[in-house]
Amino acid sequence: MYVADSRASTPATASVEGTARPPRAGRYRSTIAPTVLALGTVSLVTDVSSEMVTAVLPLYLVAGLGLSPLGFGLLDGVYNGFSAVVRLVGGHLADRGGGRHKWVAGAGYALSALCKPLLLIAHSLTPIGLILAADRTGKGLRTAPRDALISLSSTPETRGRAFGVHRAMDTAGALLGPLAAFLILRATVDGYDAVFTVSFCVAVLGVLILVLFVPGGGRTEAATSAARPTLRAALGLLSHRDLRRITVCALLLGLATVSDSFVYLLLQRRLGVPDRWFALLPLGTAAAFLLLAVPLGRLADRWGRWRVFLAGHGALLLAYALLLTSWHGSALPYAVLALHGTFYAATDGVLMAAASDSVPEALRSSGLALVQTGQAAARFACSLGFGAAWTLWGDRTALSVSTVALAVCAVYALTLRPSRKAAA
Amino acid sequence: MTLRSRLLILLSALAVLAAVALASVLHASARAERRDHTQAGGPKVTPGTVTLTAPGHLVFRNMAWGPHRDELTTVPAGAPAGPRTSSGVKCLRFYAAAGTGVCLQAVHGPVSDTYRALILDAHLKKRAHYDVPGIPSRARVSPTGHYAAWTAFVGGDSYAGTNFSTRTAIADTRTGALIPSLEAFRIVRDGRPYQSSDVNFWGVTFAPDDRTFYATLATKGSTYLVRGDLRTRTLTTLHPNVECPSLSPDGTRIAYKKRVPGLPKDAPWRLYVLDLRTMRETPLAETRSVDDQAVWKDSHTVVYALPGDYGADLYQVPADGTGTPRRISVSAVSPAYLG
């Protein structure tokens, strides 16, 4: 109720200020572009909305609807494949014709927003699964155009920081969402309907901020590049050496990136984190991500995106190593979570900043979609492989194998680093 | 569009959205008052003394609206639809045997709810409590009262939080020792040791020997009935496609829910009874999908909950596949027959 409202209004004000800020002589200087702040606000608001739903969904299914969701993965592997295609399509559509990024991203946000009221009328698992799939489709659709907008509205020298600011705002929303949901549940009796309604209102606000405060028209620095935004040109991007290398590296490193749920499970099994803290583990990662996204983004701008990206995987490697040690200090879980969050802060936005350097503007969205999809597919393959390895050899061996694989991929990635010229 | 008009649009939209959001929250919180009013035509509930050693009684969580909603209540087993005596103790899930009860309840914290399991004595006084790592699902006490078990749903990872796992714990009510997860037990499947990261357990039911129990094991999309041994800490698979087993008082049969092929994904279960000596399955006369761990009223009758107007109603059906299901009480869940 009022908590959600006041929260929703704060970012709105921030974005207004961001937009209102007069473009100082060089927005090439150290300010963050208003568009980036507006997009950050949209993401923050949207994440509050979607994480509200995610946080109460298990409780809603079990306690609210009396369903046993066990053994019923609502979104299965097939959907993962579909979502990859959606992402590529979203990237491609956004590149066709000037200024479409905003509207493709907007369609993605709107689709997710429309899913929220549908949850009010779905009372069994199949429709709920379909609604969640539609919600994720919206997410797939909007990600690449949004990242393209961020990269297009910031200068090459400040791109790392721009992505850092965006990711920090995004993560802040993800942290606030569950809190808002639980406050609503506390103020009500079985208030799942209220959670879904408030989530819808918040999502609509996000779409509105996008429509009102993110510029959409033809880009001034419009595409003069030779590459035309056809589907073939999008695929042709892979013949571009730097982008190919980035994609290959993202793919290889993704293949050795154990999925979050396994990390938390390992943390609990190997370090004996008590059950009641289990649900809080993702918050630890998110908090580190939130705190470090901007500083590491800046570092990436100065020190080199590729270096920070690889250093991020170094942090992950260290986290694996800590999980493998026999030393069981009480600070160990914190250290692992901090390293895990550092990994995200040093890689998530930074990869997009690095990839942006190698993709012509006219194909920016398709190019980013390509890299993201490669990475997501590799991570999905990794979680399948890791699950199988765990079954065959146990958790310790599975993690050791991943650690070695990650180290090998990281060393290989070092040799593949794209030329620095593009990154200025 | 000028900045001014964009701001105006945003603010007016914000006002409308805030009003809708506030209205939905107020509507949902007014529900509390509606539910505190005794429901017309509902069962009569009066506060009183509830003990877990009163023979011939049935204890359950009362779901009828009114001031005693969600409290443990008792009725004579012979008149389950009659007036209820409420205890003041609120539980989400409950079970009792031999004067020992296990009550799974929510603890409202400042930023989120947590759950715990209370071990209760015959007078519903707390003897011990344990943290429960997720949303409570099943609860059982051994016929001797010496062991209690519970299952909770644990949500998956944060963003794609749509996969669930279960955590099943067993506590020794005499020593307080806890087995926090059955995953620590060795698994023998089809005669061979079995290991997998996706193993889940739920629905423990105890034999009277303080050593043997049965439960459901799920892995790779299949479920199995397993027999557990508390001394050797092993679990042995016995039969496929068995969920939420419930051992008959004579220890020869298991009532359970079976996932029957061809049924809708949302309502996939039918009640069956498995004879442990012959491994023969008998479908029971209930034709609706049952998502509950049944209890045995006596050696010929099983009792289970189905969704009802106020949460759930209790039904009974003969355990040999004959007869027809009969509703025995409305607005009730988590039944336990005493003594």
Interface residues (C-beta under 8 A of the other chain):
Chain A: M1 Y2 A4 D5 A8 S9 A12 V16 T19 A20 E51 T54 A55 L57 P58 L59 V62 A63 G66 L67 S68 P69 L70 G71 F72 G73 L74 L75 S124 L125 T126 G129 L132 A174 P178 L179 F182 I184 L185 R186 A187 T188 V189 D190 G191 D193 A194 T197 V198 C201 V202 V204 L205 L208 I209 L212 F213 S259 D260 S261 F262 Y264 L265 P274 D275 R276 F278 A279 P282 A286 G387 W390 T391 G394 D395 A398
Chain B: M1 L3 R6 L7 I9 L10 A13 L14 L17 A18 V20 A21 L22 S24 V25 L26 H27 A28 S29 R31 A32 R35 L92 H108 V111 S112 D113 T114 D131 V132 P133 G134 I135 S137 F153 V154 G155 G156 D157 S158 Y159 A160 G161 T162 N163 F164 S165 T166 R167 P180 Q195 S196 S197 D198 N200 W202 A218 G221 T223 P264 K265 D266 A267 D291 P307 G311 A312
